Amino acid sequence: MRYANGETPMAGDRIKNSAGGLGTVTGISGASGHSEPTRIAVKWDEGIVEIDYDFAAKFTLVSRGSAPKKMRHGTAGFS
């Protein structure tokens, strides 16, 4: 599954639908190894909670979110 502009969906992507609505991909599923995802979950800015889609070609990638930050474990602030 790919967006209309050919990019493979990733969690954190900002996307736009054909009506100009913006949303954020909150999760992907069905991807294993080098295969592409088969479903994406999107939270739309218009207040719609979250919807699963099995067809990403009707969306366009606007921007790609950064990868989740890894937590660093240390002793700063602890005695």
QUIDAJO-V364165 format. One line per field, one symbol per residue. ss: DSSP state (~ for helix, > for strand, _ for the rest). psi: psi as a letter, one per 40 degrees, with the letter a starting at -180 (. if undefined). burial: + if it has 9 or more other C-alpha atoms within 8 Angstrom, else -. A space follows every 50 residues. Layout:
ss: ???
psi: ???
burial: ???
//
This chain:
ss: _>_____>_____>>>_____>>>>>>>>_________>>>>>>______ >>>______>>>>________________
psi: hiideeihiiheihihideeiiihheiiiehhbeiiieiihhhideehch hhieheeeihhdihiiihiihhhaehei.
burial: ++++---++++++++++---++++++++--+----++++++++++----- --+--++++++--+---------------
//
